[in-house]
Amino acid sequence: MSKSRLGVLAIGSSLVVGISTVLRAALLVRHWGDVDPSIPRLAGIFGIGLLFDAVVCVYAALPAALALLVAPDRLVRARWFRPVVCVLWAAFVYVSFFGATAEWTFWDEFGSRFNFVAVDYLVYTKEVVGNIRESYPMELILPALLLPTAYVAWRTWRDVAAELDVPTTFRARLVPVAGIAAAAAIAIAAVPDDLGDFSGNRWADQLARNGVHSLVAAFRNNRLDYDDFYAVRPEAELVPRLRELVGAPADPAATDLTRHVTGTTDGRRPNVVIVCVESLSAWFLEEFQEEDTEPPGPTITPRLDVLSERSLFFTRMYSTGTRTVRGLEALSLSFPPTPGASVVKRPGNEGLFSAGFLFRDRGYDTRFIYGGYGYFDNMNAFFAGNGFDVIDRTDLADSEITFGNVWGVCDEDLFARTLTECDRSAAAGKPFFQFLMTTSNHRPYTYPDGRIAVPSGTSREGAVAYTDYAIGKFLDDAASHPWFENTVFVVVADHCSQARGKTELPVNRFHIPMWVYAPKLVPPRRCDDLCSQIDAMPTLLGLLGWSYDSRFLGVDVVRTPPGRALLGNYLHLGLYDGARLITLGPHRVVTMDAVTRGGMNVTRQTEPDPALALDAITWFQGAHHLLETGKQTRIR
């Protein structure tokens, strides 16, 4: 670009590319062993990364170029206007450093570039800003960024001012601005975010990306139509095969999964309390610590370890996703993940075939109880539209809150309100079904002082230990109530605490525990059958002995072990059979990995097994089909 005011864009782009390259190199050093580096892989990381950085520069330069195009010379070169430009330039430099810092912290939490999680966080700014303030020393970080900003702005200002001092005509500026606009259009059409999927190693692929580019891509793809992006089979084959997979009788006329489940003890109405625990990975438990590279120690979950001996303990359950809404979707609807946003966050998600309606139709008080603000992730609207009364933080009196952070009240306060609701239903002579969602095991990992040895706000391990303490106390307190002996408690995770790995769907990062605890109703034992989070509700109803008409996609693990788990992470969908993982990706990509040591070792196979791949397609395309055609609504 010849010397002109538009040369400022070249200086700014060089700064952005330089910061991005340093960030990429720093992250590479941090994950050197995970990347399995080679010359071609390193070339891809930095070569493709440079392309993404250039695309982001083009995006960012376009509005600035338009402003520089129309601004008259007498304004741009005016002496009085120069301080304004200087402040704007310094602000640009500061934002560039701030963006790199934000990417580093996001990577530290999620092990990836900005993605759909970041898109959600942009929507729920109150929780996110509060979480950042409570988790990081922002009062130190923000001022600290002024130092590199001042240095870089000072060193580059002379060049910026020199470019602005060159007189240009509108016609001379028009050609390069048109070129930038054309480059932006080409970049949008020809540089998709999955261009970064070049190596088969997730860490390398993420390093090659640019956070801003990935953020824009995630925003554009917040909801994906399965049929447009993923491998498909004829629609006429979907429902018949799905009916086979869920154990429904063959019915050529069937257009949905409706089938009758015959129970053993109709008329029985025990109370049910489901505790969905934030980020409770299986490897936090003592017996599963080998599944994590950094085990937290043998005493982190003493109460839950004891609960494993006193409950029906499911040792090989896998979450359907990596976000809370995926767990809520799986547990309440028995529904597998579909591409894009969870059903919980989609419009028109009311009136589905849900656990809430099943229990309500049998005369239960049904409540979703959440310690935070339930507008987050659309939880209140979803549960209210699917058979639950909703109680969240706004319903708690000040006297009920002993401790809280930006995500919600502490688990003890949530459990105390739950006991109150249980007592209220029992006093009215009604059985109750309470569905709880905890928050304490979430960054910033703060909780009341004096409960455990680990100081509040210091680590994830401390938050897990506090959650373990709170659950133990809740069960102890519940045991003193007259309704306890007729109550089934289910404790299960929403998802794991992290989903990082060398593959898009690292199986061991989806392994969660589930306990069914009812000393007078459910004998304690271990269930070592491979199963999915979508199987939790059908299994619970089987334990209750109920007969009902079902449209659930899960099955009763105790009666019919499914031998499979269904996984997803927004863009990729997986079927795991205990030894092999079929992964479905955009652009109709189907791959298969051999999996050993519970997911610790993964080996890419040359060709997917045709039958297993076809079943994977059936599960996910079929779920999408049922949802889109309205065949997953409530049976009336």
Secondary structure, DSSP 8 states (H G I E B T S, - for coil): --SSTTHHHHHHHHHHHHHHHHHHHHHHHHTHHHH---HHHHHHHHHHHHHHHHHHHHHHHHHHHHHHHHS-HHHHT-GGGHHHHHHHHHHHHHHHHHHHHHHHHHHHHHSSSS-HHHHHHHH-HHHHHHHHHHHS-HHHHHHHTHHHHHHHHHHHHHHHHHHHHS---HHHHHHHHHHHHHHHHHHHHH--GGGG--SS-HHHHHHHS-HHHHHHHHHHTSS--HHHHS----HHHHHHHHHHHTT----TT-SS--EEE--SSTT---EEEEEEETT--GGGSGGGGGGSSS---TTS-HHHHHHHHHSEEEEEEE-S-SSHHHHHHHHHH-----SSS-GGGSTT--SBS-HHHHHHHTT-EEEEEESS-TTGGGHHHHHHTTT-EEE-GGGS-GGG-S-EETTEE-HHHHHHHHHHHHHHHHHTT--EEEEEE--SSSTT----TTSSSS-TTS-HHHHHHHHHHHHHHHHHHHTTSTTGGGEEEEEEESS-S---SSSSS-GGGGEEEEEEEBTTTB--EEE---EEGGGHHHHHHHHHT--EEE--SS--TTTS----EEEE-SS-EEEE-SSEEEEEETTTEEEEEEEEGGGTEEEE-SS--HHHHHHHHHHHHHHHHHHHTTTTB---
